[in-house]
């Protein structure tokens, strides 16, 4: 006879670290950026895009310095142009101000 489980194990929540401040948090609470196979750096709201990924928390105090000081570049092992940096900062301001995503 088989005995049905009455208690289930707690679900595993993947943890990731913010490249800006180093704080560990649940993967879904962070914003993922991906370096695509063709070399572009773009936000990955689904968290499933192919390529090398890095995470930033949703804290505005962490976001801009991480991009400006090159922490995101080091994590993704690539160079960002001035236009790419500006686009990522603008994306962050849009997302952080509206509370979306």
C-alpha positions in Angstrom: 0.0 0.0 0.0 1.2 3.5 -0.8 0.8 6.3 1.7 -0.1 9.7 0.3 2.0 12.6 1.4 0.1 15.0 3.6 2.9 17.6 3.7 4.7 18.9 0.7 8.2 20.3 0.6 8.6 24.0 0.3 9.1 25.1 -3.3 12.7 26.1 -4.2 13.0 29.8 -5.1 16.0 30.5 -7.3 18.3 33.2 -5.8 20.4 35.7 -7.8 22.7 38.5 -6.9 22.5 42.1 -8.1 25.6 43.1 -9.9 25.2 46.7 -8.5 25.0 46.2 -4.8 25.6 42.4 -4.4 22.4 41.8 -2.5 20.9 38.3 -3.1 17.2 38.2 -3.8 14.6 36.0 -5.5 15.2 35.8 -9.3 11.8 37.2 -10.1 12.4 40.3 -8.0 15.3 41.3 -10.1 15.6 42.7 -13.6 17.6 40.5 -16.0 19.8 41.8 -18.7 21.2 39.6 -21.4 24.0 39.8 -23.9 22.6 38.1 -26.9 24.7 35.8 -29.2 25.0 38.7 -31.7 26.5 41.0 -29.0 23.5 43.3 -28.1 22.7 44.0 -24.5 19.0 44.2 -23.7 16.5 43.7 -20.9 15.0 40.3 -20.6 11.6 40.6 -18.9 10.8 36.9 -19.4 14.1 35.7 -17.9 14.4 33.0 -20.6 16.3 34.7 -23.5 19.4 33.0 -24.7 22.7 34.5 -23.8 24.8 35.6 -20.9 22.7 37.2 -18.2 23.2 39.6 -15.3 20.7 40.9 -12.7 20.0 44.4 -11.2 17.7 45.0 -8.3 14.8 47.5 -8.7 16.5 50.1 -6.4 17.2 53.3 -8.3 20.3 54.0 -6.1 21.8 50.8 -7.4 20.7 50.9 -11.0 22.5 54.0 -12.4 25.9 53.5 -10.7 26.0 49.8 -11.8 25.6 50.9 -15.4 27.9 54.0 -15.1 30.7 52.3 -13.3 30.9 49.4 -15.6 29.6 46.7 -13.2 27.0 45.5 -15.7 29.7 45.4 -18.5 32.0 43.3 -16.4 29.2 40.9 -15.5 28.2 40.5 -19.2 31.8 40.5 -20.4 31.1 43.1 -23.1 31.4 46.9 -23.8 28.5 49.2 -23.8 28.4 52.2 -26.1 27.1 55.6 -24.8 23.8 55.0 -26.6 23.3 51.6 -25.0 24.1 53.0 -21.6 21.6 55.8 -22.0 19.0 53.4 -23.3 19.4 51.1 -20.3 19.3 54.0 -17.8 16.1 55.2 -19.5 14.6 51.7 -19.4 15.4 51.6 -15.6 13.9 55.0 -15.0 10.7 54.0 -16.9 10.4 50.8 -15.0 11.4 52.1 -11.5 9.2 55.1 -11.7 6.1 53.3 -12.9 6.6 50.2 -10.7 5.9 48.0 -13.7 7.5 44.7 -14.5 
